[in-house]
Amino acid sequence: MGTHIPDKFATLLTATSSRDFMEASLEGHVYVQSLLFEVAVPVTAMIVAALHGPTSDEVRLRLLDELGACVGGESHWTEIEAGAPEIEIDCQIAAREGIWALYQEYASGHAMMARMILDAVDTDRERFAYFDEKLIGRIHKRRKHS
């Protein structure tokens, strides 16, 4: 399972149209609704790596959306039976490797999605509270000017 994921991921990174994004969806391959398969852990690492590189704004948003699904889901029943009851914990650990890229997204890009992910993955609650206090005002200002 998952041998086709690198091709799907490459399609996602180069997506420019709605059709491209639909074809690149990880839904049904990495997770079904909020239920994760074991491939979610390496995919999480791939997403984190991609967030460190240049991508279009649309692709970044989609990457964050897919990352949110990985860190916020739970193991599919088949994975639980196979001995992997907490895939989401492994995804959260993998996402922590990109903690500063996520904070950068919070500060400058897709603030609400990045905030949700950071709330799930950053175990340093003092750091999260500090940045949250500093950055949440930016979100409110952006909304007022939109």
C-alpha positions as CSV (number, residue, x, y, z in Angstrom):
1,M,0.0,0.0,0.0
2,G,1.2,3.5,-0.7
3,T,3.5,2.9,-3.6
4,H,1.6,5.5,-5.7
5,I,1.8,8.2,-3.0
6,P,5.0,9.8,-4.3
7,D,3.4,10.3,-7.7
8,K,0.3,11.8,-6.1
9,F,2.4,14.0,-3.9
10,A,4.4,15.3,-6.9
11,T,1.2,16.1,-8.6
12,L,0.0,18.0,-5.6
13,L,3.3,20.1,-5.5
14,T,2.8,21.1,-9.1
15,A,-1.0,21.5,-9.1
16,T,-2.3,24.6,-10.8
17,S,-5.9,23.8,-11.5
18,S,-8.9,22.5,-9.6
19,R,-8.6,19.2,-11.6
20,D,-4.9,18.9,-10.6
21,F,-5.9,19.3,-6.9
22,M,-8.6,16.7,-7.2
23,E,-6.3,14.2,-8.8
24,A,-3.6,14.9,-6.2
25,S,-6.0,14.4,-3.2
26,L,-4.5,12.2,-0.5
27,E,-8.0,11.4,0.8
28,G,-8.7,7.7,0.3
29,H,-5.0,7.0,0.1
30,V,-3.5,8.3,3.3
31,Y,-6.7,8.7,5.2
32,V,-10.5,8.2,4.8
33,Q,-12.4,11.0,6.5
34,S,-10.4,11.3,9.7
35,L,-9.1,7.7,9.8
36,L,-5.4,7.3,9.1
37,F,-3.4,4.6,7.4
38,E,0.2,3.8,8.3
39,V,1.4,5.7,5.2
40,A,0.3,9.0,6.9
41,V,3.5,9.1,9.0
42,P,5.9,9.3,6.0
43,V,3.5,11.6,4.2
44,T,3.5,13.9,7.1
45,A,7.3,14.1,6.9
46,M,7.0,14.8,3.1
47,I,4.5,17.6,3.8
48,V,6.8,19.2,6.4
49,A,9.7,19.0,4.0
50,A,7.6,20.6,1.2
51,L,6.6,23.5,3.5
52,H,10.3,24.4,3.7
53,G,10.5,25.0,-0.1
54,P,8.9,27.4,-2.5
55,T,5.4,26.6,-3.5
56,S,2.3,28.5,-4.7
57,D,-0.1,29.8,-2.1
58,E,-2.7,27.4,-3.2
59,V,-0.4,24.4,-2.8
60,R,0.7,25.6,0.6
61,L,-2.9,25.8,1.7
62,R,-3.5,22.3,0.4
63,L,-0.4,21.0,2.1
64,L,-1.5,22.5,5.4
65,D,-5.0,21.0,4.9
66,E,-3.5,17.5,4.3
67,L,-1.2,18.0,7.3
68,G,-4.1,18.9,9.5
69,A,-5.8,15.7,8.5
70,C,-2.8,13.7,9.4
71,V,-2.1,15.2,12.8
72,G,-5.8,15.5,13.7
73,G,-7.0,12.1,12.7
74,E,-6.9,8.7,14.4
75,S,-5.9,5.2,13.3
76,H,-8.2,3.4,10.9
77,W,-9.7,0.2,12.5
78,T,-7.6,-2.0,10.3
79,E,-4.4,-0.2,11.5
80,I,-5.6,-0.7,15.2
81,E,-6.0,-4.4,14.5
82,A,-2.6,-4.5,12.9
83,G,-1.0,-3.0,16.0
84,A,-0.9,0.7,15.2
85,P,-3.5,2.3,17.4
86,E,-1.9,5.8,17.5
87,I,-0.8,6.8,14.0
88,E,-1.8,10.4,14.8
89,I,0.8,10.6,17.5
90,D,3.5,9.5,15.1
91,C,2.2,12.1,12.6
92,Q,2.3,14.8,15.3
93,I,5.9,13.8,16.1
94,A,6.8,14.0,12.4
95,A,5.2,17.4,12.1
96,R,7.2,18.8,14.9
97,E,10.3,18.5,12.6
98,G,8.8,21.5,10.8
99,I,7.7,23.5,13.8
100,W,9.4,26.7,12.6
101,A,7.9,26.4,9.1
102,L,4.5,26.0,10.8
103,Y,5.1,29.1,12.9
104,Q,6.2,31.0,9.7
105,E,2.9,29.9,8.1
106,Y,1.1,31.2,11.2
107,A,2.8,34.5,11.0
108,S,2.6,35.2,7.3
109,G,0.4,32.7,5.4
110,H,-2.5,30.6,6.4
111,A,-2.7,31.5,10.0
112,M,-5.8,29.7,11.1
113,M,-4.9,26.3,9.6
114,A,-1.3,26.6,10.9
115,R,-2.5,27.6,14.3
116,M,-4.8,24.5,14.5
117,I,-1.9,22.3,13.5
118,L,0.5,24.0,16.0
119,D,-2.0,23.6,18.7
120,A,-2.0,19.9,18.1
121,V,1.7,19.3,17.7
122,D,3.7,21.9,19.7
123,T,4.3,20.3,23.1
124,D,6.0,23.5,24.3
125,R,2.8,25.1,25.5
126,E,4.6,28.2,26.7
127,R,6.1,28.8,23.3
128,F,2.7,28.2,21.6
129,A,1.0,30.6,24.1
130,Y,3.7,33.3,23.5
131,F,3.4,33.1,19.7
132,D,-0.3,32.8,19.8
133,E,-0.6,35.9,21.8
134,K,1.7,37.8,19.4
135,L,0.1,36.5,16.2
136,I,-3.6,36.2,16.9
137,G,-3.9,40.0,16.7
138,R,-2.6,39.9,13.1
139,I,-5.4,37.5,12.2
140,H,-8.0,39.8,13.6
141,K,-6.5,42.8,11.7
142,R,-6.5,40.9,8.4
143,R,-10.1,40.0,8.9
144,K,-11.1,43.6,9.5
145,H,-9.3,44.7,6.3
146,S,-10.7,42.0,4.2
